[in-house]
Amino acid sequence: MPYAEVIGDPIAHSKSPLIHKFWLDRLAIEADYRAAHVSAAQLPGYIEQRSADPAWRGCNVTIPHKIAMLDLVADPGGVREKIGAVNTVIRQKDGSLIGTNTDAAGFLAPIADSDWSGKHAIVIGAGGAARAVLFALKQADIGEITIVARSGLKATGLLVQASAKGSVLPMDARLPEADLLINASPLGMTGKPPLEIDLDPLPSDALVYDLVYAPLQTKLLHAAMKRDLAVVDGLDMLIGQAALAFELFFGATPPMEDDAELRKLLVA
């Protein structure tokens, strides 16, 4: 039976199997979607093993492998230069592997109806998810980006790669005023340290977007809602990027008309 999977370390929190299996069932496709715990040391061997399996259609890639995966797969779409991180790997019929990134489009989908041209965004984090977010923000013609990260050097490199106007702040710095704040770090995720941040500098019309989805109602979103700020939770991006990957893995369009039911399943 054909199958795809999500890989990462940790991986138990992932809701990707629930999403893909929901769609496979609705479309009556005989295939499977799994989760695999893969450490950084195991990653090269895992990729070599899976590329030899004709039933394997590919994988979604989560923390901490999105950057390392660039060196293990082909990059015909120029993902290295455009984003610098891979979140989806597709196996070709000859066993060769192609990397791409569906995070950027998945991130932008829930906020695409708003005009972000010339506005100011704050991005927390400087890893693979942050790279996709910066690419998406540039596509949305954002005016300025402030990256809040532990590594100032790494964050500065992201701004340069994205050709973005902006600045870098340490994690304990006071936030500037901004129209959009995105947590693209694992802080606040179950099993990870909390995200300690003061939202007071944000104006009343700011939007707070947390890519973390386990737990769904993070401390960051609670703080934002306490201030009556608009919020977007991590399920919106998760479902959006998963829909693009599903088409690549299984050659079918997910039944998006069932999104409300799927979301209820994911928060149960």
C-alpha positions as semicolon CSV with decimal commas, in nm:
position;residue;x (nm);y (nm);z (nm)
1;M;0,000;0,000;0,000
2;P;0,135;0,345;-0,085
3;Y;0,212;0,567;0,213
4;A;0,362;0,898;0,316
5;E;0,462;1,020;0,659
6;V;0,579;1,307;0,876
7;I;0,925;1,294;1,034
8;G;1,074;1,492;1,318
9;D;1,224;1,490;1,667
10;P;0,994;1,508;1,864
11;I;0,703;1,376;1,657
12;A;0,435;1,247;1,899
13;H;0,261;1,587;1,898
14;S;0,210;1,591;1,520
15;K;-0,146;1,612;1,393
16;S;-0,044;1,550;1,031
17;P;-0,148;1,181;1,037
18;L;-0,500;1,280;1,152
19;I;-0,531;1,532;0,869
20;H;-0,404;1,312;0,587
21;K;-0,593;1,004;0,705
22;F;-0,912;1,212;0,725
23;W;-0,870;1,315;0,362
24;L;-0,769;0,966;0,246
25;D;-1,083;0,825;0,407
26;R;-1,310;1,091;0,257
27;L;-1,168;1,032;-0,090
28;A;-1,165;0,650;-0,050
29;I;-0,795;0,637;-0,143
30;E;-0,621;0,316;-0,041
31;A;-0,310;0,461;0,114
32;D;-0,166;0,542;0,455
33;Y;0,002;0,833;0,630
34;R;0,226;0,775;0,929
35;A;0,452;0,949;1,180
36;A;0,818;0,853;1,221
37;H;1,052;0,962;1,497
38;V;1,383;1,038;1,326
39;S;1,678;1,192;1,509
40;A;1,936;1,415;1,342
41;A;2,189;1,130;1,342
42;Q;1,938;0,894;1,179
43;L;1,825;1,135;0,908
44;P;2,069;1,047;0,624
45;G;2,012;0,673;0,669
46;Y;1,637;0,720;0,689
47;I;1,629;0,909;0,360
48;E;1,844;0,649;0,186
49;Q;1,622;0,367;0,311
50;R;1,295;0,534;0,215
51;S;1,415;0,630;-0,133
52;A;1,452;0,257;-0,207
53;D;1,092;0,182;-0,104
54;P;0,856;0,205;-0,404
55;A;0,551;0,228;-0,174
56;W;0,685;0,543;-0,007
57;R;0,544;0,860;-0,164
58;G;0,741;1,106;0,047
59;C;0,731;1,286;0,379
60;N;0,655;1,608;0,554
61;V;0,951;1,740;0,749
62;T;0,925;1,912;1,087
63;I;1,159;2,025;1,365
64;P;1,460;1,998;1,353
65;H;1,522;1,866;0,998
66;K;1,396;2,137;0,761
67;I;1,738;2,288;0,695
68;A;1,941;1,965;0,706
69;M;1,709;1,810;0,447
70;L;1,839;2,054;0,184
71;D;2,161;1,854;0,162
72;L;1,984;1,519;0,115
73;V;1,741;1,583;-0,173
74;A;1,735;1,748;-0,514
75;D;1,619;2,108;-0,532
76;P;1,481;2,177;-0,881
77;G;1,262;2,464;-0,758
78;G;1,543;2,661;-0,596
79;V;1,407;2,623;-0,242
80;R;1,756;2,669;-0,094
81;E;1,790;3,017;-0,240
82;K;1,426;3,124;-0,200
83;I;1,348;2,992;0,148
84;G;1,642;2,792;0,282
85;A;1,435;2,509;0,429
86;V;1,252;2,199;0,305
87;N;0,928;2,081;0,465
88;T;0,814;1,830;0,201
89;V;1,002;1,553;0,020
90;I;0,852;1,373;-0,280
91;R;0,980;1,041;-0,414
92;Q;0,997;1,014;-0,792
93;K;0,931;0,685;-0,973
94;D;1,305;0,628;-1,023
95;G;1,367;0,662;-0,649
96;S;1,512;1,012;-0,669
97;L;1,391;1,262;-0,412
98;I;1,280;1,621;-0,464
99;G;1,245;1,875;-0,186
100;T;0,999;2,162;-0,174
101;N;0,833;2,389;0,082
102;T;0,457;2,421;0,137
103;D;0,495;2,617;0,464
104;A;0,510;2,957;0,296
105;A;0,180;2,917;0,111
106;G;0,022;2,746;0,413
107;F;0,127;3,033;0,639
108;L;-0,005;3,304;0,411
109;A;-0,343;3,145;0,332
110;P;-0,528;3,248;0,655
111;I;-0,416;3,612;0,629
112;A;-0,405;3,656;0,250
113;D;-0,727;3,860;0,242
114;S;-0,560;4,143;0,438
115;D;-0,335;4,404;0,278
116;W;0,011;4,379;0,435
117;S;0,183;4,608;0,187
118;G;0,424;4,842;0,364
119;K;0,333;4,717;0,712
120;H;0,556;4,599;0,996
121;A;0,582;4,236;1,108
122;I;0,762;4,080;1,403
123;V;0,884;3,722;1,358
124;I;0,990;3,522;1,663
125;G;1,243;3,253;1,575
126;A;1,513;3,198;1,315
127;G;1,469;2,833;1,216
128;G;1,312;2,656;0,920
129;A;0,959;2,782;0,986
130;A;1,082;3,140;1,018
131;R;1,254;3,112;0,681
132;A;0,926;3,017;0,514
133;V;0,745;3,297;0,697
134;L;0,996;3,558;0,579
135;F;0,958;3,439;0,220
136;A;0,579;3,460;0,247
137;L;0,592;3,808;0,403
138;K;0,808;3,931;0,118
139;Q;0,554;3,789;-0,126
140;A;0,289;3,989;0,060
141;D;0,498;4,306;0,015
142;I;0,553;4,359;0,387
143;G;0,738;4,683;0,454
144;E;0,955;4,597;0,755
145;I;1,043;4,282;0,947
146;T;1,181;4,259;1,300
147;I;1,321;3,918;1,394
148;V;1,333;3,827;1,763
149;A;1,576;3,540;1,815
150;R;1,841;3,393;2,041
151;S;2,103;3,410;1,767
152;G;2,140;3,759;1,628
153;L;2,384;3,637;1,364
154;K;2,146;3,371;1,237
155;A;1,854;3,613;1,231
156;T;2,056;3,874;1,044
157;G;2,143;3,609;0,787
158;L;1,772;3,541;0,733
159;L;1,701;3,908;0,667
160;V;1,985;3,921;0,416
161;Q;1,871;3,602;0,242
162;A;1,516;3,737;0,217
163;S;1,640;4,078;0,096
164;A;1,415;4,223;0,363
165;K;1,429;4,561;0,533
166;G;1,434;4,515;0,907
167;S;1,619;4,460;1,231
168;V;1,706;4,194;1,486
169;L;1,627;4,193;1,859
170;P;1,724;3,955;2,141
171;M;1,453;3,747;2,309
172;D;1,435;3,971;2,616
173;A;1,399;4,299;2,423
174;R;1,087;4,515;2,434
175;L;0,881;4,466;2,120
176;P;0,839;4,754;1,876
177;E;0,497;4,861;1,752
178;A;0,392;4,630;1,468
179;D;0,088;4,527;1,267
180;L;0,158;4,154;1,278
181;L;0,338;3,928;1,525
182;I;0,423;3,568;1,432
183;N;0,564;3,302;1,661
184;A;0,766;3,085;1,424
185;S;0,962;2,921;1,706
186;P;0,884;2,603;1,903
187;L;0,854;2,808;2,223
188;G;0,518;2,742;2,384
189;M;0,486;2,397;2,230
190;T;0,408;2,105;2,458
191;G;0,739;1,985;2,601
192;K;0,922;2,306;2,509
193;P;0,995;2,616;2,721
194;P;0,720;2,877;2,730
195;L;0,732;3,190;2,518
196;E;0,769;3,479;2,762
197;I;0,685;3,801;2,578
198;D;0,507;4,128;2,658
199;L;0,245;4,223;2,398
200;D;0,175;4,568;2,547
201;P;0,368;4,755;2,273
202;L;0,140;4,615;2,001
203;P;-0,140;4,846;1,882
204;S;-0,504;4,746;1,931
205;D;-0,545;4,647;1,565
206;A;-0,245;4,413;1,554
207;L;-0,279;4,045;1,458
208;V;-0,102;3,772;1,656
209;Y;-0,031;3,448;1,470
210;D;0,112;3,145;1,655
211;L;0,238;2,860;1,438
212;V;0,239;2,628;1,742
213;Y;-0,066;2,398;1,743
214;A;0,005;2,171;2,040
215;P;-0,146;2,310;2,254
216;L;-0,383;2,492;2,023
217;Q;-0,457;2,772;2,269
218;T;-0,104;2,878;2,357
219;K;-0,002;3,122;2,628
220;L;0,076;3,373;2,352
221;L;-0,274;3,351;2,203
222;H;-0,433;3,374;2,549
223;A;-0,237;3,693;2,614
224;A;-0,339;3,834;2,276
225;M;-0,708;3,754;2,326
226;K;-0,694;3,910;2,672
227;R;-0,604;4,233;2,493
228;D;-0,879;4,174;2,232
229;L;-0,621;4,139;1,955
230;A;-0,706;3,936;1,645
231;V;-0,543;3,592;1,649
232;V;-0,467;3,305;1,413
233;D;-0,376;2,965;1,558
234;G;-0,140;2,703;1,420
235;L;-0,410;2,476;1,276
236;D;-0,480;2,714;0,989
237;M;-0,124;2,693;0,862
238;L;-0,100;2,322;0,937
239;I;-0,407;2,240;0,729
240;G;-0,303;2,476;0,450
241;Q;0,044;2,334;0,403
242;A;-0,088;1,978;0,445
243;A;-0,335;2,026;0,158
244;L;-0,054;2,114;-0,081
245;A;0,155;1,819;0,036
246;F;-0,141;1,579;0,007
247;E;-0,174;1,659;-0,364
248;L;0,196;1,594;-0,415
249;F;0,186;1,262;-0,228
250;F;-0,144;1,118;-0,348
251;G;-0,232;1,309;-0,665
252;A;-0,572;1,423;-0,536
253;T;-0,718;1,749;-0,407
254;P;-0,829;1,733;-0,043
255;P;-1,203;1,783;0,021
256;M;-1,164;2,131;0,173
257;E;-1,542;2,161;0,213
258;D;-1,497;1,933;0,515
259;D;-1,258;2,173;0,693
260;A;-1,498;2,249;0,977
261;E;-1,534;1,880;1,059
262;L;-1,159;1,825;1,029
263;R;-1,086;2,111;1,265
264;K;-1,327;1,967;1,525
265;L;-1,139;1,636;1,500
266;L;-0,803;1,809;1,549
267;V;-0,908;1,996;1,861
268;A;-1,086;1,702;2,022
